[in-house]
Amino acid sequence: MTVRQRRYGKEEFARRGNEIYERAIRPQVEADNAGKIVVIDIETGAWEMDADELDAFQRLAARCPDAQVWMVRVGSPYVRRFGAGRATKAA
């Protein structure tokens, strides 16, 4: 397995990933793909989308072996959520 070295700080990484997603990808995918994962190479703008993040990542890595990958869930500010879920009332 190839170990990728991050070439950008966290803020620059996020800025580039979000800018590419908002400008070039979101208009193409948002209508019919809620919940799917988009993986983006922040250097080339290449991207893949899938319901399974690993499948999307592997396809992008096959095309761009040295990709600097940013992930976004369509229609959500989070790829994953950690912590307590929603509380439900017991009947």
Phi and psi in degrees as GROMACS dihedral restraints (atoms count N, CA, C in turn):
[ dihedral_restraints ]
;  ai    aj    ak    al  type     phi  dphi    fc
    3     4     5     6     1   -79.7    20    10
    4     5     6     7     1   133.2    20    10
    6     7     8     9     1   -95.3    20    10
    7     8     9    10     1   119.1    20    10
    9    10    11    12     1   -89.1    20    10
   10    11    12    13     1   134.8    20    10
   12    13    14    15     1   -97.9    20    10
   13    14    15    16     1   127.4    20    10
   15    16    17    18     1   -68.6    20    10
   16    17    18    19     1   131.8    20    10
   18    19    20    21     1  -104.9    20    10
   19    20    21    22     1     2.8    20    10
   21    22    23    24     1  -136.9    20    10
   22    23    24    25     1   153.6    20    10
   24    25    26    27     1   -69.1    20    10
   25    26    27    28     1   165.8    20    10
   27    28    29    30     1   -57.5    20    10
   28    29    30    31     1   -43.8    20    10
   30    31    32    33     1   -65.6    20    10
   31    32    33    34     1   -44.0    20    10
   33    34    35    36     1   -67.0    20    10
   34    35    36    37     1   -39.1    20    10
   36    37    38    39     1   -58.3    20    10
   37    38    39    40     1   -50.6    20    10
   39    40    41    42     1   -64.8    20    10
   40    41    42    43     1   -42.1    20    10
   42    43    44    45     1   -59.8    20    10
   43    44    45    46     1   -47.4    20    10
   45    46    47    48     1   -64.4    20    10
   46    47    48    49     1   -47.3    20    10
   48    49    50    51     1   -60.5    20    10
   49    50    51    52     1   -47.4    20    10
   51    52    53    54     1   -66.1    20    10
   52    53    54    55     1   -38.5    20    10
   54    55    56    57     1   -64.0    20    10
   55    56    57    58     1   -45.4    20    10
   57    58    59    60     1   -63.2    20    10
   58    59    60    61     1   -44.4    20    10
   60    61    62    63     1   -61.4    20    10
   61    62    63    64     1   -49.9    20    10
   63    64    65    66     1   -65.3    20    10
   64    65    66    67     1   -41.1    20    10
   66    67    68    69     1   -78.1    20    10
   67    68    69    70     1   -46.3    20    10
   69    70    71    72     1  -111.5    20    10
   70    71    72    73     1   -25.0    20    10
   72    73    74    75     1  -108.1    20    10
   73    74    75    76     1   -47.6    20    10
   75    76    77    78     1   -50.7    20    10
   76    77    78    79     1   -45.9    20    10
   78    79    80    81     1   -60.1    20    10
   79    80    81    82     1   -25.9    20    10
   81    82    83    84     1   -84.2    20    10
   82    83    84    85     1   -27.0    20    10
   84    85    86    87     1  -115.1    20    10
   85    86    87    88     1   -20.6    20    10
   87    88    89    90     1   -63.8    20    10
   88    89    90    91     1   -35.2    20    10
   90    91    92    93     1   -60.7    20    10
   91    92    93    94     1   -43.0    20    10
   93    94    95    96     1  -122.6    20    10
   94    95    96    97     1    13.6    20    10
   96    97    98    99     1  -130.9    20    10
   97    98    99   100     1    27.8    20    10
   99   100   101   102     1   -53.5    20    10
  100   101   102   103     1   133.1    20    10
  102   103   104   105     1    92.1    20    10
  103   104   105   106     1   -16.3    20    10
  105   106   107   108     1   -75.7    20    10
  106   107   108   109     1   160.2    20    10
  108   109   110   111     1  -101.2    20    10
  109   110   111   112     1   133.7    20    10
  111   112   113   114     1  -110.8    20    10
  112   113   114   115     1   126.5    20    10
  114   115   116   117     1  -110.0    20    10
  115   116   117   118     1   133.6    20    10
  117   118   119   120     1  -127.1    20    10
  118   119   120   121     1   134.5    20    10
  120   121   122   123     1   -84.1    20    10
  121   122   123   124     1   112.5    20    10
  123   124   125   126     1   -71.4    20    10
  124   125   126   127     1    -8.8    20    10
  126   127   128   129     1   -93.4    20    10
  127   128   129   130     1   -37.9    20    10
  129   130   131   132     1  -103.8    20    10
  130   131   132   133     1   -20.9    20    10
  132   133   134   135     1    84.4    20    10
  133   134   135   136     1    -2.1    20    10
  135   136   137   138     1   -64.0    20    10
  136   137   138   139     1   146.7    20    10
  138   139   140   141     1  -152.3    20    10
  139   140   141   142     1   160.6    20    10
  141   142   143   144     1  -138.1    20    10
  142   143   144   145     1   155.5    20    10
  144   145   146   147     1  -136.0    20    10
  145   146   147   148     1   141.4    20    10
  147   148   149   150     1  -163.3    20    10
  148   149   150   151     1   159.3    20    10
  150   151   152   153     1   -69.4    20    10
  151   152   153   154     1   -25.5    20    10
  153   154   155   156     1  -105.3    20    10
  154   155   156   157     1   118.3    20    10
  156   157   158   159     1   -63.7    20    10
  157   158   159   160     1   -33.3    20    10
  159   160   161   162     1   -68.2    20    10
  160   161   162   163     1   -41.0    20    10
  162   163   164   165     1   -61.9    20    10
  163   164   165   166     1   -44.1    20    10
  165   166   167   168     1   -62.9    20    10
  166   167   168   169     1   -44.3    20    10
  168   169   170   171     1   -61.8    20    10
  169   170   171   172     1   -44.6    20    10
  171   172   173   174     1   -63.6    20    10
  172   173   174   175     1   -38.6    20    10
  174   175   176   177     1   -65.4    20    10
  175   176   177   178     1   -42.0    20    10
  177   178   179   180     1   -65.9    20    10
  178   179   180   181     1   -42.6    20    10
  180   181   182   183     1   -63.5    20    10
  181   182   183   184     1   -32.1    20    10
  183   184   185   186     1   -66.7    20    10
  184   185   186   187     1   -35.2    20    10
  186   187   188   189     1   -83.6    20    10
  187   188   189   190     1   -35.5    20    10
  189   190   191   192     1  -132.0    20    10
  190   191   192   193     1    81.4    20    10
  192   193   194   195     1   -58.8    20    10
  193   194   195   196     1   -26.2    20    10
  195   196   197   198     1  -107.7    20    10
  196   197   198   199     1    29.8    20    10
  198   199   200   201     1   -62.4    20    10
  199   200   201   202     1   144.5    20    10
  201   202   203   204     1   -99.9    20    10
  202   203   204   205     1   100.1    20    10
  204   205   206   207     1   -94.0    20    10
  205   206   207   208     1   129.3    20    10
  207   208   209   210     1  -117.4    20    10
  208   209   210   211     1   135.1    20    10
  210   211   212   213     1  -113.8    20    10
  211   212   213   214     1   142.6    20    10
  213   214   215   216     1  -138.8    20    10
  214   215   216   217     1   139.4    20    10
  216   217   218   219     1   -94.9    20    10
  217   218   219   220     1   125.4    20    10
  219   220   221   222     1   -60.1    20    10
  220   221   222   223     1   127.5    20    10
  222   223   224   225     1    80.9    20    10
  223   224   225   226     1    10.0    20    10
  225   226   227   228     1  -143.3    20    10
  226   227   228   229     1   146.7    20    10
  228   229   230   231     1   -79.9    20    10
  229   230   231   232     1    -5.5    20    10
  231   232   233   234     1  -121.5    20    10
  232   233   234   235     1   141.2    20    10
  234   235   236   237     1   -81.5    20    10
  235   236   237   238     1   -44.7    20    10
  237   238   239   240     1  -135.5    20    10
  238   239   240   241     1   152.1    20    10
  240   241   242   243     1  -115.7    20    10
  241   242   243   244     1   138.7    20    10
  243   244   245   246     1  -117.5    20    10
  244   245   246   247     1   153.4    20    10
  246   247   248   249     1   105.8    20    10
  247   248   249   250     1  -170.3    20    10
  249   250   251   252     1   -66.8    20    10
  250   251   252   253     1   142.5    20    10
  252   253   254   255     1   -83.4    20    10
  253   254   255   256     1  -171.4    20    10
  255   256   257   258     1   -69.3    20    10
  256   257   258   259     1   138.5    20    10
  258   259   260   261     1   -80.4    20    10
  259   260   261   262     1   142.9    20    10
  261   262   263   264     1  -119.3    20    10
  262   263   264   265     1   145.8    20    10
  264   265   266   267     1   -80.9    20    10
  265   266   267   268     1   137.8    20    10
  267   268   269   270     1   -79.9    20    10
  268   269   270   271     1   137.8    20    10
